[in-house]
Amino acid sequence: MVYRSTPRVVLNWRKSSVSGDENACVEVAASGPSVLVRDSRNPSAGFLALAPAQWQALLNTIQNGDLDGR
């Protein structure tokens, strides 16, 4: 589900240190039990809210190379 940002909520958005100062990656933030994911190039466009199991499944899929198009 995609959500729009709420002005009153301050989140600690983080991105990989490997990306340096570039905005060509995703950022993540914790909000209660959810992991929020947004595009660093367009942070005001909204974000995905993932349950912990969904977040872990996404990380496993990325780490396994299942999204590499091979």
PDB file of N, CA, C and O in Angstrom:
ATOM      1  N   MET A   1       0.836  -1.166   0.000  1.00  0.00           N
ATOM      2  CA  MET A   1       0.000   0.000   0.000  1.00  0.00           C
ATOM      3  C   MET A   1       0.891   1.243   0.000  1.00  0.00           C
ATOM      4  O   MET A   1       1.904   1.275   0.699  1.00  0.00           O
ATOM      5  N   VAL A   2       0.532   2.241  -0.758  1.00  0.00           N
ATOM      6  CA  VAL A   2       1.301   3.479  -0.833  1.00  0.00           C
ATOM      7  C   VAL A   2       0.607   4.538   0.014  1.00  0.00           C
ATOM      8  O   VAL A   2      -0.608   4.716  -0.072  1.00  0.00           O
ATOM      9  N   TYR A   3       1.382   5.234   0.823  1.00  0.00           N
ATOM     10  CA  TYR A   3       0.855   6.277   1.684  1.00  0.00           C
ATOM     11  C   TYR A   3       1.515   7.603   1.351  1.00  0.00           C
ATOM     12  O   TYR A   3       2.640   7.632   0.853  1.00  0.00           O
ATOM     13  N   ARG A   4       0.835   8.680   1.620  1.00  0.00           N
ATOM     14  CA  ARG A   4       1.411  10.021   1.510  1.00  0.00           C
ATOM     15  C   ARG A   4       1.971  10.413   2.871  1.00  0.00           C
ATOM     16  O   ARG A   4       1.478   9.964   3.906  1.00  0.00           O
ATOM     17  N   SER A   5       2.982  11.236   2.865  1.00  0.00           N
ATOM     18  CA  SER A   5       3.581  11.688   4.117  1.00  0.00           C
ATOM     19  C   SER A   5       2.595  12.534   4.912  1.00  0.00           C
ATOM     20  O   SER A   5       1.755  13.237   4.351  1.00  0.00           O
ATOM     21  N   THR A   6       2.720  12.447   6.228  1.00  0.00           N
ATOM     22  CA  THR A   6       1.913  13.252   7.131  1.00  0.00           C
ATOM     23  C   THR A   6       2.810  14.322   7.725  1.00  0.00           C
ATOM     24  O   THR A   6       3.829  13.987   8.329  1.00  0.00           O
ATOM     25  N   PRO A   7       2.470  15.608   7.577  1.00  0.00           N
ATOM     26  CA  PRO A   7       3.358  16.686   8.037  1.00  0.00           C
ATOM     27  C   PRO A   7       3.741  16.607   9.518  1.00  0.00           C
ATOM     28  O   PRO A   7       4.841  17.025   9.878  1.00  0.00           O
ATOM     29  N   ARG A   8       2.880  16.091  10.377  1.00  0.00           N
ATOM     30  CA  ARG A   8       3.155  16.085  11.816  1.00  0.00           C
ATOM     31  C   ARG A   8       4.074  14.950  12.246  1.00  0.00           C
ATOM     32  O   ARG A   8       4.578  14.963  13.369  1.00  0.00           O
ATOM     33  N   VAL A   9       4.301  13.980  11.388  1.00  0.00           N
ATOM     34  CA  VAL A   9       5.106  12.819  11.753  1.00  0.00           C
ATOM     35  C   VAL A   9       6.539  13.018  11.266  1.00  0.00           C
ATOM     36  O   VAL A   9       6.778  13.258  10.083  1.00  0.00           O
ATOM     37  N   VAL A  10       7.482  12.916  12.191  1.00  0.00           N
ATOM     38  CA  VAL A  10       8.896  13.044  11.842  1.00  0.00           C
ATOM     39  C   VAL A  10       9.498  11.643  11.853  1.00  0.00           C
ATOM     40  O   VAL A  10       9.488  10.958  12.876  1.00  0.00           O
ATOM     41  N   LEU A  11      10.017  11.231  10.712  1.00  0.00           N
ATOM     42  CA  LEU A  11      10.615   9.910  10.590  1.00  0.00           C
ATOM     43  C   LEU A  11      12.115  10.038  10.366  1.00  0.00           C
ATOM     44  O   LEU A  11      12.583  11.024   9.798  1.00  0.00           O
ATOM     45  N   ASN A  12      12.852   9.051  10.807  1.00  0.00           N
ATOM     46  CA  ASN A  12      14.297   9.007  10.621  1.00  0.00           C
ATOM     47  C   ASN A  12      14.584   8.182   9.365  1.00  0.00           C
ATOM     48  O   ASN A  12      14.791   6.971   9.449  1.00  0.00           O
ATOM     49  N   TRP A  13      14.595   8.841   8.199  1.00  0.00           N
ATOM     50  CA  TRP A  13      14.845   8.161   6.939  1.00  0.00           C
ATOM     51  C   TRP A  13      16.336   7.875   6.798  1.00  0.00           C
ATOM     52  O   TRP A  13      17.172   8.735   7.075  1.00  0.00           O
ATOM     53  N   ARG A  14      16.662   6.648   6.361  1.00  0.00           N
ATOM     54  CA  ARG A  14      18.057   6.249   6.193  1.00  0.00           C
ATOM     55  C   ARG A  14      18.243   5.640   4.813  1.00  0.00           C
ATOM     56  O   ARG A  14      17.329   5.034   4.254  1.00  0.00           O
ATOM     57  N   LYS A  15      19.447   5.814   4.272  1.00  0.00           N
ATOM     58  CA  LYS A  15      19.790   5.147   3.026  1.00  0.00           C
ATOM     59  C   LYS A  15      21.186   4.569   3.163  1.00  0.00           C
ATOM     60  O   LYS A  15      21.931   4.924   4.076  1.00  0.00           O
ATOM     61  N   SER A  16      21.524   3.694   2.267  1.00  0.00           N
ATOM     62  CA  SER A  16      22.810   3.011   2.320  1.00  0.00           C
ATOM     63  C   SER A  16      23.960   4.004   2.218  1.00  0.00           C
ATOM     64  O   SER A  16      23.894   4.962   1.447  1.00  0.00           O
ATOM     65  N   SER A  17      25.004   3.776   2.991  1.00  0.00           N
ATOM     66  CA  SER A  17      26.191   4.630   2.908  1.00  0.00           C
ATOM     67  C   SER A  17      26.909   4.437   1.576  1.00  0.00           C
ATOM     68  O   SER A  17      27.700   5.289   1.172  1.00  0.00           O
ATOM     69  N   VAL A  18      26.643   3.334   0.894  1.00  0.00           N
ATOM     70  CA  VAL A  18      27.260   3.063  -0.404  1.00  0.00           C
ATOM     71  C   VAL A  18      26.783   4.070  -1.456  1.00  0.00           C
ATOM     72  O   VAL A  18      27.504   4.365  -2.408  1.00  0.00           O
ATOM     73  N   SER A  19      25.580   4.589  -1.282  1.00  0.00           N
ATOM     74  CA  SER A  19      25.023   5.528  -2.258  1.00  0.00           C
ATOM     75  C   SER A  19      25.652   6.912  -2.171  1.00  0.00           C
ATOM     76  O   SER A  19      25.473   7.723  -3.080  1.00  0.00           O
ATOM     77  N   GLY A  20      26.376   7.194  -1.112  1.00  0.00           N
ATOM     78  CA  GLY A  20      27.035   8.493  -0.965  1.00  0.00           C
ATOM     79  C   GLY A  20      26.027   9.626  -0.957  1.00  0.00           C
ATOM     80  O   GLY A  20      24.975   9.525  -0.326  1.00  0.00           O
ATOM     81  N   ASP A  21      26.349  10.711  -1.662  1.00  0.00           N
ATOM     82  CA  ASP A  21      25.457  11.872  -1.710  1.00  0.00           C
ATOM     83  C   ASP A  21      24.443  11.797  -2.845  1.00  0.00           C
ATOM     84  O   ASP A  21      23.632  12.707  -3.016  1.00  0.00           O
ATOM     85  N   GLU A  22      24.487  10.724  -3.615  1.00  0.00           N
ATOM     86  CA  GLU A  22      23.564  10.588  -4.735  1.00  0.00           C
ATOM     87  C   GLU A  22      22.168  10.223  -4.238  1.00  0.00           C
ATOM     88  O   GLU A  22      22.012   9.600  -3.188  1.00  0.00           O
ATOM     89  N   ASN A  23      21.168  10.615  -5.000  1.00  0.00           N
ATOM     90  CA  ASN A  23      19.791  10.267  -4.680  1.00  0.00           C
ATOM     91  C   ASN A  23      19.275   9.247  -5.683  1.00  0.00           C
ATOM     92  O   ASN A  23      18.240   9.457  -6.315  1.00  0.00           O
ATOM     93  N   ALA A  24      19.990   8.155  -5.826  1.00  0.00           N
ATOM     94  CA  ALA A  24      19.617   7.119  -6.785  1.00  0.00           C
ATOM     95  C   ALA A  24      19.377   5.805  -6.050  1.00  0.00           C
ATOM     96  O   ALA A  24      19.872   4.756  -6.462  1.00  0.00           O
ATOM     97  N   CYS A  25      18.628   5.869  -4.977  1.00  0.00           N
ATOM     98  CA  CYS A  25      18.383   4.671  -4.195  1.00  0.00           C
ATOM     99  C   CYS A  25      17.063   4.817  -3.450  1.00  0.00           C
ATOM    100  O   CYS A  25      16.312   5.766  -3.676  1.00  0.00           O
ATOM    101  N   VAL A  26      16.796   3.895  -2.584  1.00  0.00           N
ATOM    102  CA  VAL A  26      15.622   3.999  -1.730  1.00  0.00           C
ATOM    103  C   VAL A  26      16.067   4.357  -0.324  1.00  0.00           C
ATOM    104  O   VAL A  26      17.217   4.140   0.058  1.00  0.00           O
ATOM    105  N   GLU A  27      15.143   4.902   0.427  1.00  0.00           N
ATOM    106  CA  GLU A  27      15.380   5.218   1.830  1.00  0.00           C
ATOM    107  C   GLU A  27      14.383   4.421   2.655  1.00  0.00           C
ATOM    108  O   GLU A  27      13.284   4.124   2.187  1.00  0.00           O
ATOM    109  N   VAL A  28      14.757   4.075   3.870  1.00  0.00           N
ATOM    110  CA  VAL A  28      13.876   3.326   4.754  1.00  0.00           C
ATOM    111  C   VAL A  28      13.759   4.033   6.096  1.00  0.00           C
ATOM    112  O   VAL A  28      14.663   4.751   6.524  1.00  0.00           O
ATOM    113  N   ALA A  29      12.622   3.813   6.747  1.00  0.00           N
ATOM    114  CA  ALA A  29      12.385   4.347   8.087  1.00  0.00           C
ATOM    115  C   ALA A  29      11.501   3.353   8.832  1.00  0.00           C
ATOM    116  O   ALA A  29      10.683   2.661   8.227  1.00  0.00           O
ATOM    117  N   ALA A  30      11.672   3.289  10.135  1.00  0.00           N
ATOM    118  CA  ALA A  30      10.816   2.439  10.965  1.00  0.00           C
ATOM    119  C   ALA A  30       9.680   3.290  11.510  1.00  0.00           C
ATOM    120  O   ALA A  30       9.881   4.432  11.921  1.00  0.00           O
ATOM    121  N   SER A  31       8.490   2.715  11.506  1.00  0.00           N
ATOM    122  CA  SER A  31       7.321   3.381  12.066  1.00  0.00           C
ATOM    123  C   SER A  31       6.480   2.324  12.750  1.00  0.00           C
ATOM    124  O   SER A  31       5.707   1.615  12.107  1.00  0.00           O
ATOM    125  N   GLY A  32       6.639   2.224  14.078  1.00  0.00           N
ATOM    126  CA  GLY A  32       5.962   1.146  14.796  1.00  0.00           C
ATOM    127  C   GLY A  32       6.484  -0.179  14.277  1.00  0.00           C
ATOM    128  O   GLY A  32       7.695  -0.358  14.149  1.00  0.00           O
ATOM    129  N   PRO A  33       5.591  -1.110  13.976  1.00  0.00           N
ATOM    130  CA  PRO A  33       6.043  -2.399  13.465  1.00  0.00           C
ATOM    131  C   PRO A  33       6.353  -2.390  11.965  1.00  0.00           C
ATOM    132  O   PRO A  33       6.851  -3.384  11.437  1.00  0.00           O
ATOM    133  N   SER A  34       6.070  -1.301  11.285  1.00  0.00           N
ATOM    134  CA  SER A  34       6.241  -1.236   9.826  1.00  0.00           C
ATOM    135  C   SER A  34       7.605  -0.701   9.427  1.00  0.00           C
ATOM    136  O   SER A  34       8.227   0.071  10.156  1.00  0.00           O
ATOM    137  N   VAL A  35       8.057  -1.127   8.255  1.00  0.00           N
ATOM    138  CA  VAL A  35       9.238  -0.558   7.615  1.00  0.00           C
ATOM    139  C   VAL A  35       8.724   0.234   6.413  1.00  0.00           C
ATOM    140  O   VAL A  35       8.040  -0.308   5.546  1.00  0.00           O
ATOM    141  N   LEU A  36       9.060   1.508   6.376  1.00  0.00           N
ATOM    142  CA  LEU A  36       8.614   2.380   5.293  1.00  0.00           C
ATOM    143  C   LEU A  36       9.726   2.508   4.263  1.00  0.00           C
ATOM    144  O   LEU A  36      10.898   2.617   4.622  1.00  0.00           O
ATOM    145  N   VAL A  37       9.365   2.497   2.992  1.00  0.00           N
ATOM    146  CA  VAL A  37      10.334   2.557   1.902  1.00  0.00           C
ATOM    147  C   VAL A  37       9.892   3.640   0.925  1.00  0.00           C
ATOM    148  O   VAL A  37       8.731   3.672   0.519  1.00  0.00           O
ATOM    149  N   ARG A  38      10.825   4.541   0.540  1.00  0.00           N
ATOM    150  CA  ARG A  38      10.497   5.586  -0.427  1.00  0.00           C
ATOM    151  C   ARG A  38      11.654   5.797  -1.401  1.00  0.00           C
ATOM    152  O   ARG A  38      12.785   5.382  -1.149  1.00  0.00           O
ATOM    153  N   ASP A  39      11.348   6.438  -2.497  1.00  0.00           N
ATOM    154  CA  ASP A  39      12.331   6.765  -3.528  1.00  0.00           C
ATOM    155  C   ASP A  39      13.079   8.022  -3.092  1.00  0.00           C
ATOM    156  O   ASP A  39      12.454   9.049  -2.829  1.00  0.00           O
ATOM    157  N   SER A  40      14.401   7.953  -3.011  1.00  0.00           N
ATOM    158  CA  SER A  40      15.175   9.111  -2.555  1.00  0.00           C
ATOM    159  C   SER A  40      15.144  10.254  -3.565  1.00  0.00           C
ATOM    160  O   SER A  40      15.389  11.404  -3.197  1.00  0.00           O
ATOM    161  N   ARG A  41      14.848   9.959  -4.830  1.00  0.00           N
ATOM    162  CA  ARG A  41      14.774  11.016  -5.845  1.00  0.00           C
ATOM    163  C   ARG A  41      13.471  11.805  -5.764  1.00  0.00           C
ATOM    164  O   ARG A  41      13.408  12.950  -6.212  1.00  0.00           O
ATOM    165  N   ASN A  42      12.432  11.198  -5.195  1.00  0.00           N
ATOM    166  CA  ASN A  42      11.137  11.850  -5.124  1.00  0.00           C
ATOM    167  C   ASN A  42      10.469  11.505  -3.791  1.00  0.00           C
ATOM    168  O   ASN A  42       9.448  10.818  -3.778  1.00  0.00           O
ATOM    169  N   PRO A  43      11.026  11.969  -2.680  1.00  0.00           N
ATOM    170  CA  PRO A  43      10.521  11.563  -1.367  1.00  0.00           C
ATOM    171  C   PRO A  43       9.107  12.031  -1.050  1.00  0.00           C
ATOM    172  O   PRO A  43       8.450  11.439  -0.193  1.00  0.00           O
ATOM    173  N   SER A  44       8.627  13.058  -1.703  1.00  0.00           N
ATOM    174  CA  SER A  44       7.279  13.539  -1.412  1.00  0.00           C
ATOM    175  C   SER A  44       6.203  12.758  -2.165  1.00  0.00           C
ATOM    176  O   SER A  44       5.015  13.030  -1.993  1.00  0.00           O
ATOM    177  N   ALA A  45       6.598  11.800  -2.991  1.00  0.00           N
ATOM    178  CA  ALA A  45       5.637  11.029  -3.773  1.00  0.00           C
ATOM    179  C   ALA A  45       4.910   9.973  -2.947  1.00  0.00           C
ATOM    180  O   ALA A  45       3.945   9.377  -3.426  1.00  0.00           O
ATOM    181  N   GLY A  46       5.347   9.736  -1.740  1.00  0.00           N
ATOM    182  CA  GLY A  46       4.722   8.724  -0.900  1.00  0.00           C
ATOM    183  C   GLY A  46       5.715   7.620  -0.574  1.00  0.00           C
ATOM    184  O   GLY A  46       6.892   7.702  -0.927  1.00  0.00           O
ATOM    185  N   PHE A  47       5.231   6.590   0.100  1.00  0.00           N
ATOM    186  CA  PHE A  47       6.100   5.505   0.521  1.00  0.00           C
ATOM    187  C   PHE A  47       5.304   4.216   0.635  1.00  0.00           C
ATOM    188  O   PHE A  47       4.075   4.225   0.710  1.00  0.00           O
ATOM    189  N   LEU A  48       6.030   3.111   0.644  1.00  0.00           N
ATOM    190  CA  LEU A  48       5.429   1.800   0.871  1.00  0.00           C
ATOM    191  C   LEU A  48       5.563   1.465   2.346  1.00  0.00           C
ATOM    192  O   LEU A  48       6.599   1.735   2.953  1.00  0.00           O
ATOM    193  N   ALA A  49       4.539   0.887   2.917  1.00  0.00           N
ATOM    194  CA  ALA A  49       4.587   0.417   4.297  1.00  0.00           C
ATOM    195  C   ALA A  49       4.602  -1.110   4.260  1.00  0.00           C
ATOM    196  O   ALA A  49       3.651  -1.738   3.797  1.00  0.00           O
ATOM    197  N   LEU A  50       5.685  -1.696   4.751  1.00  0.00           N
ATOM    198  CA  LEU A  50       5.853  -3.144   4.729  1.00  0.00           C
ATOM    199  C   LEU A  50       5.841  -3.708   6.144  1.00  0.00           C
ATOM    200  O   LEU A  50       6.431  -3.139   7.062  1.00  0.00           O
ATOM    201  N   ALA A  51       5.162  -4.828   6.300  1.00  0.00           N
ATOM    202  CA  ALA A  51       5.210  -5.566   7.561  1.00  0.00           C
ATOM    203  C   ALA A  51       6.611  -6.170   7.689  1.00  0.00           C
ATOM    204  O   ALA A  51       7.297  -6.336   6.681  1.00  0.00           O
ATOM    205  N   PRO A  52       7.043  -6.499   8.897  1.00  0.00           N
ATOM    206  CA  PRO A  52       8.384  -7.067   9.066  1.00  0.00           C
ATOM    207  C   PRO A  52       8.649  -8.283   8.175  1.00  0.00           C
ATOM    208  O   PRO A  52       9.745  -8.404   7.628  1.00  0.00           O
ATOM    209  N   ALA A  53       7.690  -9.173   8.017  1.00  0.00           N
ATOM    210  CA  ALA A  53       7.886 -10.358   7.165  1.00  0.00           C
ATOM    211  C   ALA A  53       8.039  -9.959   5.698  1.00  0.00           C
ATOM    212  O   ALA A  53       8.829 -10.559   4.970  1.00  0.00           O
ATOM    213  N   GLN A  54       7.287  -8.949   5.265  1.00  0.00           N
ATOM    214  CA  GLN A  54       7.412  -8.471   3.879  1.00  0.00           C
ATOM    215  C   GLN A  54       8.779  -7.831   3.655  1.00  0.00           C
ATOM    216  O   GLN A  54       9.401  -8.051   2.616  1.00  0.00           O
ATOM    217  N   TRP A  55       9.245  -7.054   4.605  1.00  0.00           N
ATOM    218  CA  TRP A  55      10.558  -6.409   4.509  1.00  0.00           C
ATOM    219  C   TRP A  55      11.648  -7.479   4.408  1.00  0.00           C
ATOM    220  O   TRP A  55      12.540  -7.384   3.566  1.00  0.00           O
ATOM    221  N   GLN A  56      11.572  -8.497   5.271  1.00  0.00           N
ATOM    222  CA  GLN A  56      12.570  -9.563   5.251  1.00  0.00           C
ATOM    223  C   GLN A  56      12.524 -10.324   3.930  1.00  0.00           C
ATOM    224  O   GLN A  56      13.570 -10.690   3.394  1.00  0.00           O
ATOM    225  N   ALA A  57      11.341 -10.565   3.405  1.00  0.00           N
ATOM    226  CA  ALA A  57      11.213 -11.252   2.112  1.00  0.00           C
ATOM    227  C   ALA A  57      11.830 -10.415   0.991  1.00  0.00           C
ATOM    228  O   ALA A  57      12.488 -10.957   0.103  1.00  0.00           O
ATOM    229  N   LEU A  58      11.620  -9.104   1.028  1.00  0.00           N
ATOM    230  CA  LEU A  58      12.221  -8.222   0.027  1.00  0.00           C
ATOM    231  C   LEU A  58      13.744  -8.251   0.125  1.00  0.00           C
ATOM    232  O   LEU A  58      14.427  -8.369  -0.892  1.00  0.00           O
ATOM    233  N   LEU A  59      14.273  -8.146   1.327  1.00  0.00           N
ATOM    234  CA  LEU A  59      15.726  -8.198   1.507  1.00  0.00           C
ATOM    235  C   LEU A  59      16.295  -9.526   1.012  1.00  0.00           C
ATOM    236  O   LEU A  59      17.323  -9.545   0.336  1.00  0.00           O
ATOM    237  N   ASN A  60      15.638 -10.627   1.343  1.00  0.00           N
ATOM    238  CA  ASN A  60      16.113 -11.937   0.890  1.00  0.00           C
ATOM    239  C   ASN A  60      16.103 -12.025  -0.629  1.00  0.00           C
ATOM    240  O   ASN A  60      17.037 -12.562  -1.223  1.00  0.00           O
ATOM    241  N   THR A  61      15.059 -11.505  -1.262  1.00  0.00           N
ATOM    242  CA  THR A  61      14.942 -11.533  -2.714  1.00  0.00           C
ATOM    243  C   THR A  61      16.064 -10.736  -3.359  1.00  0.00           C
ATOM    244  O   THR A  61      16.649 -11.170  -4.351  1.00  0.00           O
ATOM    245  N   ILE A  62      16.365  -9.572  -2.799  1.00  0.00           N
ATOM    246  CA  ILE A  62      17.447  -8.730  -3.333  1.00  0.00           C
ATOM    247  C   ILE A  62      18.799  -9.414  -3.126  1.00  0.00           C
ATOM    248  O   ILE A  62      19.611  -9.478  -4.048  1.00  0.00           O
ATOM    249  N   GLN A  63      19.038  -9.920  -1.924  1.00  0.00           N
ATOM    250  CA  GLN A  63      20.320 -10.546  -1.619  1.00  0.00           C
ATOM    251  C   GLN A  63      20.556 -11.810  -2.445  1.00  0.00           C
ATOM    252  O   GLN A  63      21.699 -12.139  -2.764  1.00  0.00           O
ATOM    253  N   ASN A  64      19.490 -12.512  -2.789  1.00  0.00           N
ATOM    254  CA  ASN A  64      19.603 -13.725  -3.614  1.00  0.00           C
ATOM    255  C   ASN A  64      19.787 -13.407  -5.088  1.00  0.00           C
ATOM    256  O   ASN A  64      20.061 -14.305  -5.883  1.00  0.00           O
ATOM    257  N   GLY A  65      19.641 -12.137  -5.466  1.00  0.00           N
ATOM    258  CA  GLY A  65      19.787 -11.747  -6.862  1.00  0.00           C
ATOM    259  C   GLY A  65      18.578 -12.060  -7.720  1.00  0.00           C
ATOM    260  O   GLY A  65      18.672 -12.065  -8.947  1.00  0.00           O
ATOM    261  N   ASP A  66      17.448 -12.321  -7.092  1.00  0.00           N
ATOM    262  CA  ASP A  66      16.238 -12.706  -7.829  1.00  0.00           C
ATOM    263  C   ASP A  66      15.644 -11.561  -8.645  1.00  0.00           C
ATOM    264  O   ASP A  66      14.753 -11.800  -9.460  1.00  0.00           O
ATOM    265  N   LEU A  67      16.100 -10.347  -8.455  1.00  0.00           N
ATOM    266  CA  LEU A  67      15.587  -9.200  -9.219  1.00  0.00           C
ATOM    267  C   LEU A  67      16.596  -8.714 -10.250  1.00  0.00           C
ATOM    268  O   LEU A  67      16.401  -7.661 -10.856  1.00  0.00           O
ATOM    269  N   ASP A  68      17.658  -9.460 -10.455  1.00  0.00           N
ATOM    270  CA  ASP A  68      18.729  -9.030 -11.355  1.00  0.00           C
ATOM    271  C   ASP A  68      18.413  -9.244 -12.823  1.00  0.00           C
ATOM    272  O   ASP A  68      19.202  -8.834 -13.674  1.00  0.00           O
ATOM    273  N   GLY A  69      17.294  -9.869 -13.156  1.00  0.00           N
ATOM    274  CA  GLY A  69      16.903 -10.061 -14.545  1.00  0.00           C
ATOM    275  C   GLY A  69      17.706 -11.124 -15.262  1.00  0.00           C
ATOM    276  O   GLY A  69      17.850 -11.074 -16.483  1.00  0.00           O
ATOM    277  N   ARG A  70      18.217 -12.062 -14.540  1.00  0.00           N
ATOM    278  CA  ARG A  70      19.011 -13.144 -15.151  1.00  0.00           C
ATOM    279  C   ARG A  70      18.136 -14.248 -15.649  1.00  0.00           C
ATOM    280  O   ARG A  70      18.635 -15.235 -16.190  1.00  0.00           O
TER     281      ARG A  70
END
